[in-house]
Amino acid sequence: MLKKTLILMLLTCLCAFTANAMSPLTGDQVERVVKTLEQLDPIMEQMEEELEESGESDSDPLDPEMLHKEFAMLYGYTPQAKRIIEANGFTYKTWPETAGRVVKAFASIAMEEDGNAGMAELEAAIAQMEADPNMTPEQKAMFKEHMLSSMKTAKAMMKAPAEDVKIVRPYFDKLSSTME
C-alpha cells in the first residue's frame, strides 16, 4: 500500500511539473506581442507618466518578477488596454507571461550586442569613483563590489532561455523600434 501511495504521489508531481513547464515561444506569439506593444504605446506612456507623478514607479529593476508584474498591471490599466491585449489573442494569464518572455529575450539579445559598451561604461564609472579624493579606500572597495555585483545580477536576470532568444532574434529590430 505504501509503495502504491508513493508511486501515485510521484506521478502526480511529475504530471504537475510537466503541466507547468513553459511551452516554447512561437514566431506567431512574438509577432502578436510586437503588434500589441505598438498598439499599447500611447497607453503605456500615459501609465508611465501617471506612475511617475504618483511616485508609484519605484519598481525594482532587479526584481525577477518585474516584467510579469508590469505587464499584468498594464492588462488591467484601462478597459482599452485590456481590449487591445485580448484582441491580439492574449488573456490575463498569457499576456504577462508571453510578453515578459519576449521582452526578456529582447533584453538578452541587446545585452549580447551592447555588452562591451555596458562594460566600458561600468569601467569608466569605477575609474571615476577610484579617482575621487573624497572617498576612503574602504568606500571605494565597497562601491566597486556593489557595482560589479549589480551588473552581474542584471546580466543573470536578463539571460533568457536560448530557445526564446532564437525565436525573438529575427524580430529584434522591430522590437527595438517598438521599445523606444
Backbone as ProteinMPNN parsed JSONL, in Angstrom:
{"seq_chain_A": "MLKKTLILMLLTCLCAFTANAMSPLTGDQVERVVKTLEQLDPIMEQMEEELEESGESDSDPLDPEMLHKEFAMLYGYTPQAKRIIEANGFTYKTWPETAGRVVKAFASIAMEEDGNAGMAELEAAIAQMEADPNMTPEQKAMFKEHMLSSMKTAKAMMKAPAEDVKIVRPYFDKLSSTME", "coords_chain_A": {"N_chain_A": [[0.824, -1.2, 0.0], [1.936, 1.295, 0.8], [3.932, 1.607, -1.135], [2.374, 1.904, -3.461], [1.072, 4.286, -2.87], [3.262, 6.074, -2.711], [4.218, 5.883, -5.346], [2.011, 6.872, -6.725], [1.975, 9.512, -5.717], [4.437, 10.415, -6.717], [3.982, 10.252, -9.497], [1.902, 12.104, -9.688], [3.247, 14.463, -8.968], [5.123, 14.584, -11.076], [3.423, 14.902, -13.273], [2.257, 17.357, -12.633], [4.509, 18.997, -12.717], [5.229, 18.752, -15.422], [2.968, 19.869, -16.615], [3.243, 22.489, -15.808], [5.533, 23.289, -17.051], [7.214, 25.531, -19.238], [5.924, 26.257, -22.394], [7.375, 26.29, -25.652], [8.204, 29.473, -27.101], [6.584, 30.921, -29.925], [6.912, 32.095, -33.337], [4.574, 33.366, -34.109], [3.496, 34.16, -31.628], [5.423, 36.024, -30.83], [5.173, 37.926, -32.871], [2.548, 38.776, -32.34], [2.895, 39.892, -29.808], [4.605, 42.038, -30.425], [2.919, 43.525, -32.14], [0.858, 44.099, -30.33], [2.229, 45.62, -28.388], [2.912, 47.83, -29.966], [0.354, 48.881, -30.451], [-0.366, 49.471, -27.867], [1.283, 51.523, -27.127], [0.657, 54.434, -26.698], [-0.922, 54.179, -24.41], [0.812, 52.945, -22.621], [2.697, 54.958, -22.309], [1.123, 56.917, -21.059], [0.48, 55.538, -18.692], [3.019, 55.248, -17.569], [3.697, 57.95, -17.114], [1.7, 58.675, -15.245], [2.334, 56.953, -13.136], [4.868, 57.875, -12.446], [4.237, 60.488, -11.624], [2.646, 59.953, -9.423], [4.437, 58.741, -7.792], [4.615, 56.036, -7.671], [6.232, 54.572, -9.294], [8.325, 53.037, -8.489], [9.511, 50.57, -9.226], [11.488, 47.688, -8.771], [14.309, 47.201, -10.55], [15.835, 44.949, -10.376], [14.207, 42.965, -9.619], [13.153, 39.753, -10.218], [10.584, 39.219, -11.077], [9.639, 41.518, -12.171], [8.999, 42.244, -14.916], [6.792, 40.572, -15.433], [4.967, 41.495, -13.492], [4.618, 44.177, -14.314], [3.522, 43.903, -16.892], [1.182, 42.568, -16.235], [-0.066, 44.542, -14.734], [-0.424, 46.441, -16.734], [-2.326, 45.16, -18.319], [-4.694, 45.409, -16.835], [-4.897, 48.133, -16.679], [-6.43, 50.041, -18.209], [-9.738, 49.848, -19.663], [-9.473, 49.928, -22.43], [-6.8, 49.078, -22.854], [-7.008, 46.435, -22.012], [-8.827, 45.489, -23.945], [-7.305, 45.743, -26.301], [-5.174, 43.988, -25.785], [-6.557, 41.553, -25.477], [-7.756, 41.41, -28.012], [-5.616, 40.709, -29.513], [-5.257, 38.126, -28.922], [-4.491, 37.368, -26.328], [-4.727, 36.561, -22.814], [-5.518, 37.425, -19.377], [-3.774, 35.8, -18.008], [-1.985, 34.763, -19.988], [-0.859, 37.007, -21.255], [1.013, 38.569, -19.499], [2.969, 36.587, -19.077], [3.821, 35.762, -21.687], [4.505, 38.214, -22.993], [6.428, 39.093, -21.178], [8.408, 37.11, -21.466], [9.155, 37.53, -24.142], [10.15, 40.169, -24.051], [12.209, 39.82, -22.212], [13.889, 38.079, -23.651], [14.474, 39.809, -25.739], [15.905, 41.79, -24.302], [18.047, 40.246, -23.5], [19.297, 39.702, -25.947], [19.953, 42.32, -26.645], [21.766, 42.899, -24.622], [23.789, 41.146, -25.3], [24.627, 42.287, -27.696], [25.259, 44.898, -26.923], [26.937, 44.537, -24.832], [29.73, 45.034, -24.535], [29.81, 47.814, -24.604], [28.375, 48.433, -22.307], [30.046, 47.345, -20.346], [32.258, 48.981, -20.717], [31.213, 51.445, -19.908], [30.732, 50.848, -17.222], [33.345, 50.341, -16.336], [34.417, 52.89, -16.729], [32.906, 54.356, -14.87], [33.786, 53.147, -12.511], [36.491, 53.835, -12.593], [36.267, 56.616, -12.373], [35.165, 56.8, -9.834], [37.237, 55.672, -8.312], [39.128, 57.633, -8.607], [38.161, 59.648, -7.095], [38.854, 61.877, -4.604], [37.515, 62.267, -2.252], [36.53, 59.946, -1.208], [36.998, 57.152, 0.918], [39.409, 54.43, 0.873], [38.083, 52.111, 1.695], [35.371, 52.736, 1.231], [35.466, 53.029, -1.536], [36.139, 50.403, -2.325], [33.894, 49.046, -1.406], [31.793, 50.239, -2.928], [32.662, 49.594, -5.506], [32.524, 46.811, -5.459], [29.782, 46.554, -5.057], [28.769, 47.707, -7.448], [29.79, 45.957, -9.415], [28.576, 43.608, -8.602], [25.867, 44.263, -8.919], [25.774, 44.597, -11.695], [26.375, 42.01, -12.524], [24.185, 40.634, -11.465], [22.092, 41.853, -12.891], [22.729, 41.03, -15.501], [22.417, 38.267, -15.221], [19.688, 38.122, -14.647], [18.557, 39.039, -16.991], [19.119, 37.082, -18.717], [17.835, 35.141, -21.009], [16.1, 32.084, -21.849], [17.735, 30.023, -24.265], [16.18, 29.074, -26.389], [14.053, 30.901, -26.482], [15.451, 33.24, -27.134], [16.381, 32.569, -29.676], [13.977, 32.453, -31.137], [13.055, 35.08, -30.873], [15.069, 36.683, -31.928], [14.934, 37.246, -34.851], [13.053, 39.271, -34.794], [14.176, 41.378, -33.561], [14.985, 44.015, -34.465], [12.516, 45.176, -35.087], [11.288, 45.048, -32.578], [13.062, 46.711, -31.222], [12.515, 49.249, -32.329], [9.897, 49.468, -31.502], [10.148, 49.492, -28.732], [11.349, 51.894, -28.166]], "CA_chain_A": [[0.0, 0.0, 0.0], [2.822, 2.445, 0.881], [4.576, 1.748, -2.447], [1.388, 2.45, -4.4], [0.859, 5.683, -2.499], [4.454, 6.825, -3.113], [4.244, 5.947, -6.808], [0.939, 7.786, -7.115], [2.429, 10.87, -5.396], [5.497, 10.744, -7.657], [3.339, 10.5, -10.789], [1.162, 13.359, -9.577], [4.241, 15.544, -9.014], [5.67, 14.654, -12.427], [2.388, 15.481, -14.146], [2.132, 18.781, -12.289], [5.709, 19.673, -13.224], [5.126, 18.79, -16.873], [1.912, 20.819, -16.975], [3.705, 23.849, -15.532], [6.714, 23.607, -17.849], [6.908, 26.544, -20.24], [5.922, 25.808, -23.784], [8.265, 27.162, -26.425], [7.636, 30.637, -27.79], [6.457, 30.758, -31.378], [7.0, 33.341, -34.088], [3.255, 33.999, -34.045], [3.366, 34.844, -30.335], [6.302, 37.205, -30.846], [4.536, 38.913, -33.746], [1.381, 39.329, -31.647], [3.393, 40.77, -28.738], [5.08, 43.272, -31.072], [1.73, 44.261, -32.586], [0.164, 44.58, -29.131], [3.025, 46.709, -27.8], [2.753, 49.002, -30.836], [-0.975, 49.442, -30.22], [-0.455, 49.944, -26.476], [2.285, 52.555, -26.875], [0.159, 55.645, -26.014], [-1.425, 53.814, -23.081], [1.991, 52.701, -21.777], [3.27, 56.275, -21.988], [0.225, 57.524, -20.073], [0.635, 54.806, -17.443], [4.332, 55.599, -17.032], [3.608, 59.319, -16.595], [0.878, 58.667, -14.027], [3.078, 56.275, -12.068], [5.933, 58.781, -12.028], [3.618, 61.595, -10.896], [2.134, 59.475, -8.132], [5.54, 58.183, -7.013], [4.474, 54.58, -7.603], [7.071, 53.953, -10.322], [9.522, 52.566, -7.809], [9.708, 49.141, -9.447], [12.858, 47.255, -8.568], [14.781, 46.621, -11.799], [16.481, 43.671, -10.105], [13.173, 42.008, -9.226], [12.974, 38.83, -11.339], [9.183, 39.201, -11.5], [9.269, 42.88, -12.563], [8.319, 42.284, -16.21], [5.487, 39.931, -15.288], [4.113, 42.41, -12.722], [4.294, 45.37, -15.097], [2.6, 43.533, -17.968], [-0.106, 42.265, -15.594], [-0.647, 45.831, -14.381], [-0.839, 47.059, -17.987], [-3.55, 44.479, -18.759], [-5.836, 45.97, -16.132], [-4.744, 49.582, -16.51], [-7.641, 50.674, -18.744], [-10.529, 48.912, -20.479], [-8.924, 49.927, -23.782], [-5.608, 48.219, -22.841], [-7.499, 45.056, -21.935], [-9.408, 45.149, -25.255], [-6.201, 45.589, -27.261], [-4.453, 42.75, -25.452], [-7.423, 40.413, -25.787], [-7.953, 41.366, -29.462], [-4.424, 40.086, -30.079], [-5.253, 36.716, -28.552], [-3.92, 37.105, -25.006], [-5.602, 36.624, -21.65], [-4.845, 37.971, -18.187], [-2.699, 34.878, -17.643], [-0.975, 34.571, -21.036], [-0.201, 38.262, -21.638], [2.236, 38.885, -18.757], [3.974, 35.542, -19.277], [4.349, 35.787, -23.055], [5.175, 39.498, -23.225], [7.621, 39.098, -20.333], [9.424, 36.254, -22.091], [9.625, 38.191, -25.366], [10.972, 41.327, -23.674], [13.429, 39.309, -21.577], [14.744, 37.607, -24.741], [14.926, 41.036, -26.406], [16.942, 42.386, -23.443], [19.198, 39.349, -23.545], [19.96, 39.966, -27.232], [20.526, 43.677, -26.561], [22.95, 42.829, -23.763], [24.834, 40.493, -26.104], [25.115, 43.24, -28.687], [25.782, 46.102, -26.28], [27.669, 44.14, -23.633], [31.019, 45.715, -24.44], [29.558, 49.222, -24.276], [27.98, 48.462, -20.896], [31.239, 47.113, -19.528], [33.094, 50.178, -20.826], [30.597, 52.449, -19.036], [30.97, 50.422, -15.846], [34.761, 50.575, -16.056], [34.609, 54.344, -16.625], [32.327, 54.769, -13.59], [34.691, 52.658, -11.455], [37.698, 54.673, -12.649], [35.902, 57.927, -11.843], [34.989, 56.637, -8.392], [38.554, 55.445, -7.706], [39.864, 58.889, -8.648], [37.503, 60.598, -6.194], [39.657, 62.034, -3.384], [36.635, 62.384, -1.084], [36.107, 58.619, -0.766], [38.041, 56.338, 1.553], [39.637, 53.173, 0.149], [37.033, 51.149, 2.07], [34.167, 53.123, 0.5], [35.691, 52.71, -2.952], [36.061, 48.95, -2.485], [32.507, 48.646, -1.196], [31.007, 50.67, -4.085], [33.101, 48.819, -6.669], [31.934, 45.477, -5.294], [28.329, 46.696, -5.266], [28.527, 47.957, -8.866], [30.057, 44.72, -10.146], [27.545, 42.651, -8.213], [24.616, 44.685, -9.564], [25.89, 44.303, -13.127], [26.303, 40.549, -12.661], [22.795, 40.268, -11.194], [21.285, 42.317, -14.021], [23.01, 40.145, -16.632], [21.813, 36.962, -14.935], [18.234, 38.256, -14.723], [18.155, 39.269, -18.373], [19.536, 35.926, -19.515], [16.643, 34.398, -21.409], [16.373, 30.751, -22.401], [18.275, 30.061, -25.627], [15.094, 28.869, -27.353], [13.332, 32.171, -26.6], [16.325, 34.171, -27.854], [16.402, 32.149, -31.075], [12.703, 32.824, -31.754], [12.887, 36.537, -30.833], [16.146, 37.369, -32.669], [14.516, 37.854, -36.133], [12.165, 40.413, -34.538], [14.909, 42.32, -32.701], [14.92, 45.396, -34.967], [11.136, 45.654, -34.933], [11.084, 45.277, -31.14], [13.855, 47.884, -30.854], [11.777, 50.469, -32.675], [8.685, 49.492, -30.667], [10.51, 49.734, -27.339], [11.942, 53.233, -27.991]], "C_chain_A": [[0.868, 1.264, 0.0], [3.503, 2.686, -0.467], [3.612, 2.369, -3.451], [1.146, 3.922, -4.135], [2.041, 6.537, -2.945], [4.526, 6.965, -4.633], [3.183, 6.922, -7.315], [1.342, 9.24, -6.861], [3.498, 11.319, -6.382], [4.913, 11.064, -9.034], [2.568, 11.81, -10.792], [2.123, 14.542, -9.678], [4.817, 15.701, -10.411], [4.675, 15.272, -13.403], [2.233, 16.973, -13.885], [3.314, 19.558, -12.837], [5.623, 19.818, -14.742], [4.08, 19.808, -17.319], [2.372, 22.249, -16.791], [4.938, 24.241, -16.337], [6.317, 24.597, -18.937], [6.93, 25.92, -21.627], [6.805, 26.767, -24.566], [7.514, 28.346, -27.019], [7.55, 30.319, -29.277], [6.615, 32.12, -32.042], [5.684, 34.1, -34.066], [3.078, 34.761, -32.733], [4.207, 36.12, -30.319], [5.683, 38.296, -31.712], [3.337, 39.573, -33.057], [1.807, 40.235, -30.499], [3.852, 42.096, -29.333], [3.898, 44.136, -31.485], [0.993, 44.874, -31.391], [0.913, 45.746, -28.504], [2.922, 47.975, -28.642], [1.411, 49.675, -30.572], [-1.112, 50.031, -28.819], [0.464, 51.127, -26.179], [1.733, 53.808, -26.196], [-0.343, 55.343, -24.589], [-0.254, 53.573, -22.126], [2.651, 54.015, -21.378], [2.439, 56.97, -20.912], [0.404, 56.858, -18.717], [1.96, 55.17, -16.77], [4.315, 56.994, -16.416], [2.828, 59.364, -15.281], [1.607, 58.011, -12.862], [4.205, 57.165, -11.542], [5.367, 59.926, -11.185], [3.153, 61.165, -9.511], [3.233, 58.91, -7.241], [5.48, 56.668, -6.902], [5.359, 53.868, -8.613], [8.371, 53.418, -9.733], [9.741, 51.071, -8.003], [11.195, 48.825, -9.346], [13.356, 46.592, -9.845], [15.476, 45.275, -11.601], [15.495, 42.624, -9.602], [12.929, 41.066, -10.403], [11.54, 38.777, -11.868], [8.715, 40.557, -12.033], [8.491, 42.912, -13.877], [6.917, 41.701, -16.117], [4.515, 40.872, -14.577], [3.677, 43.611, -13.565], [3.337, 45.047, -16.244], [1.226, 43.169, -17.415], [-0.819, 43.571, -15.237], [-1.166, 46.537, -15.638], [-2.153, 46.461, -18.477], [-4.781, 45.117, -18.112], [-5.827, 47.477, -16.008], [-5.963, 50.35, -17.008], [-8.439, 49.615, -19.501], [-9.989, 48.817, -21.916], [-7.682, 49.025, -23.867], [-6.028, 46.755, -22.834], [-8.067, 44.616, -23.283], [-8.315, 44.893, -26.286], [-5.483, 44.262, -27.027], [-5.286, 41.527, -25.832], [-7.67, 40.285, -27.291], [-6.764, 40.716, -30.171], [-4.226, 38.656, -29.565], [-4.667, 36.374, -27.2], [-4.997, 37.196, -23.925], [-4.825, 37.25, -20.504], [-3.659, 37.098, -17.796], [-1.598, 34.814, -18.705], [-0.225, 35.847, -21.406], [1.065, 38.536, -20.833], [3.351, 37.856, -18.996], [4.63, 35.658, -20.647], [5.107, 37.088, -23.33], [6.463, 39.588, -22.406], [8.745, 38.271, -20.933], [10.003, 36.906, -23.343], [10.548, 39.353, -25.003], [12.265, 40.881, -22.996], [14.399, 38.79, -22.645], [15.312, 38.795, -25.521], [16.076, 41.672, -25.614], [18.21, 41.544, -23.461], [19.997, 39.565, -24.832], [20.644, 41.329, -27.196], [21.786, 43.668, -25.702], [24.097, 42.13, -24.479], [25.477, 41.515, -27.023], [25.773, 44.458, -28.058], [26.623, 45.798, -25.049], [28.98, 44.875, -23.455], [30.849, 47.176, -24.066], [29.189, 49.352, -22.802], [29.165, 48.262, -19.975], [32.157, 48.324, -19.567], [32.549, 51.286, -19.935], [30.846, 52.119, -17.568], [32.422, 50.682, -15.454], [35.053, 52.062, -15.911], [34.069, 54.859, -15.294], [33.222, 54.332, -12.438], [35.955, 53.51, -11.418], [37.432, 56.055, -12.064], [35.775, 57.865, -10.317], [36.345, 56.467, -7.704], [39.389, 56.713, -7.681], [39.293, 59.935, -7.683], [38.287, 60.704, -4.884], [38.804, 62.101, -2.104], [36.161, 61.038, -0.547], [37.287, 57.877, -0.148], [38.26, 55.077, 0.721], [38.562, 52.12, 0.461], [35.733, 51.444, 1.323], [34.296, 52.756, -0.979], [35.546, 51.214, -3.199], [34.62, 48.47, -2.365], [31.646, 49.011, -2.423], [31.373, 49.873, -5.34], [32.479, 47.425, -6.618], [30.433, 45.513, -5.568], [28.003, 46.874, -6.749], [28.721, 46.682, -9.685], [28.991, 43.665, -9.849], [26.211, 42.982, -8.881], [24.632, 44.363, -11.053], [25.755, 42.799, -13.366], [24.862, 40.07, -12.452], [21.904, 40.655, -12.363], [21.487, 41.408, -15.235], [22.339, 38.797, -16.431], [20.295, 37.028, -15.092], [17.755, 38.429, -16.154], [18.611, 38.147, -19.291], [18.31, 35.076, -19.792], [17.041, 33.008, -21.89], [16.8, 30.854, -23.873], [17.186, 29.898, -26.679], [14.31, 30.157, -27.571], [14.149, 33.175, -27.412], [16.323, 33.846, -29.341], [15.124, 32.584, -31.806], [12.567, 34.348, -31.868], [13.901, 37.262, -31.726], [15.696, 37.963, -34.016], [13.63, 39.098, -35.97], [12.866, 41.53, -33.758], [14.775, 43.76, -33.17], [13.522, 45.979, -34.789], [10.836, 45.938, -33.458], [11.867, 46.509, -30.679], [13.111, 49.171, -31.151], [10.507, 50.592, -31.835], [9.0, 49.909, -29.235], [11.098, 51.13, -27.108], [10.981, 54.177, -27.345]], "O_chain_A": [[0.567, 2.211, -0.727], [3.639, 3.831, -0.898], [3.993, 3.263, -4.208], [1.029, 4.716, -5.068], [1.842, 7.616, -3.502], [4.854, 8.034, -5.148], [3.438, 7.705, -8.23], [1.082, 10.107, -7.695], [3.483, 12.462, -6.838], [5.311, 12.044, -9.664], [2.58, 12.541, -11.782], [1.848, 15.51, -10.387], [4.986, 16.823, -10.889], [5.051, 16.072, -14.26], [2.094, 17.76, -14.821], [3.145, 20.658, -13.365], [5.911, 20.885, -15.284], [4.289, 20.527, -18.295], [1.946, 23.137, -17.531], [5.348, 25.402, -16.312], [5.221, 24.515, -19.491], [7.833, 25.161, -21.977], [6.962, 27.926, -24.183], [6.346, 28.238, -27.39], [8.346, 29.546, -29.811], [6.473, 33.161, -31.399], [5.671, 35.33, -34.01], [2.567, 35.881, -32.729], [3.755, 37.165, -29.851], [5.672, 39.465, -31.325], [3.136, 40.781, -33.175], [1.152, 41.244, -30.238], [3.526, 43.16, -28.806], [3.874, 45.337, -31.214], [0.561, 46.025, -31.441], [0.304, 46.748, -28.129], [2.853, 49.076, -28.097], [1.337, 50.9, -30.481], [-1.877, 50.971, -28.605], [0.42, 51.674, -25.077], [2.297, 54.226, -25.185], [-0.197, 56.165, -23.684], [-0.318, 53.952, -20.957], [3.11, 54.168, -20.246], [2.985, 57.541, -19.968], [0.474, 57.544, -17.697], [2.016, 55.375, -15.557], [4.85, 57.203, -15.327], [3.249, 60.013, -14.323], [1.504, 58.47, -11.725], [4.463, 57.204, -10.339], [5.942, 60.292, -10.16], [3.255, 61.924, -8.547], [2.996, 58.628, -6.067], [6.221, 56.077, -6.116], [5.239, 52.653, -8.772], [9.394, 53.36, -10.416], [10.115, 50.373, -7.061], [12.043, 49.603, -9.784], [12.871, 45.517, -10.198], [15.681, 44.54, -12.566], [15.893, 41.529, -9.205], [12.539, 41.52, -11.478], [11.314, 38.333, -12.994], [7.53, 40.733, -12.316], [7.434, 43.54, -13.951], [5.966, 42.267, -16.656], [3.373, 41.029, -15.007], [2.514, 44.011, -13.533], [2.436, 45.834, -16.536], [0.212, 43.435, -18.059], [-2.031, 43.69, -15.417], [-2.227, 47.161, -15.607], [-3.004, 47.182, -18.998], [-5.792, 45.335, -18.778], [-6.662, 48.046, -15.305], [-6.476, 51.22, -16.303], [-7.884, 48.604, -19.93], [-10.043, 47.756, -22.537], [-7.524, 48.289, -24.841], [-5.469, 45.936, -23.563], [-7.817, 43.493, -23.721], [-8.394, 43.935, -27.055], [-5.221, 43.512, -27.968], [-4.777, 40.583, -26.437], [-7.783, 39.17, -27.8], [-6.894, 40.231, -31.295], [-3.167, 38.058, -29.751], [-4.37, 35.208, -26.937], [-6.036, 37.828, -24.111], [-3.642, 37.565, -20.632], [-2.65, 37.604, -17.306], [-0.414, 34.81, -18.37], [0.928, 35.779, -21.83], [2.122, 38.723, -21.436], [4.524, 38.212, -19.103], [5.856, 35.652, -20.755], [6.226, 37.06, -23.843], [7.473, 40.101, -22.889], [9.905, 38.684, -20.91], [11.21, 36.841, -23.576], [11.618, 39.499, -25.593], [13.309, 41.504, -23.189], [15.602, 39.035, -22.554], [16.478, 38.79, -25.915], [17.098, 42.046, -26.189], [19.318, 42.079, -23.44], [21.227, 39.605, -24.806], [21.775, 41.476, -27.659], [22.762, 44.35, -26.017], [25.258, 42.488, -24.282], [26.701, 41.603, -27.123], [26.739, 44.992, -28.601], [26.982, 46.71, -24.303], [29.312, 45.295, -22.346], [31.645, 47.722, -23.301], [29.641, 50.276, -22.126], [29.281, 48.927, -18.946], [32.773, 48.664, -18.557], [33.317, 51.99, -19.278], [31.138, 53.008, -16.767], [32.694, 51.185, -14.364], [35.852, 52.455, -15.061], [34.697, 55.704, -14.657], [33.395, 55.083, -11.478], [36.436, 53.867, -10.342], [38.268, 56.602, -11.345], [36.224, 58.765, -9.608], [36.582, 57.045, -6.643], [40.266, 56.86, -6.83], [39.894, 60.991, -7.486], [38.375, 59.73, -4.136], [39.337, 62.0, -0.999], [35.463, 60.991, 0.466], [38.418, 57.964, -0.626], [37.386, 54.694, -0.057], [38.182, 51.337, -0.409], [35.069, 50.528, 0.839], [33.359, 52.241, -1.589], [34.908, 50.799, -4.167], [34.177, 47.603, -3.119], [30.864, 48.187, -2.898], [30.503, 49.521, -6.136], [31.969, 46.927, -7.621], [29.884, 44.626, -6.222], [27.063, 46.26, -7.253], [27.905, 46.368, -10.551], [28.565, 42.927, -10.737], [25.51, 42.088, -9.353], [23.63, 43.912, -11.609], [25.089, 42.375, -14.311], [24.381, 39.202, -13.181], [21.052, 39.871, -12.781], [20.524, 41.058, -15.918], [21.756, 38.246, -17.365], [19.684, 36.095, -15.613], [16.65, 38.002, -16.489], [18.499, 38.257, -20.511], [17.811, 34.378, -18.909], [18.184, 32.784, -22.291], [16.278, 31.679, -24.623], [17.256, 30.512, -27.744], [13.942, 30.479, -28.7], [13.61, 33.875, -28.269], [16.268, 34.75, -30.175], [15.181, 33.029, -32.952], [12.021, 34.848, -32.851], [13.61, 38.349, -32.227], [16.052, 39.105, -34.304], [13.479, 39.882, -36.907], [12.234, 42.504, -33.348], [14.482, 44.644, -32.364], [13.366, 47.132, -34.389], [10.207, 46.944, -33.13], [11.387, 47.268, -29.838], [13.077, 50.081, -30.323], [10.09, 51.7, -31.496], [8.206, 50.601, -28.598], [11.326, 51.51, -25.96], [11.313, 55.342, -27.124]]}, "name": "protein", "num_of_chains": 1, "seq": "MLKKTLILMLLTCLCAFTANAMSPLTGDQVERVVKTLEQLDPIMEQMEEELEESGESDSDPLDPEMLHKEFAMLYGYTPQAKRIIEANGFTYKTWPETAGRVVKAFASIAMEEDGNAGMAELEAAIAQMEADPNMTPEQKAMFKEHMLSSMKTAKAMMKAPAEDVKIVRPYFDKLSSTME"}
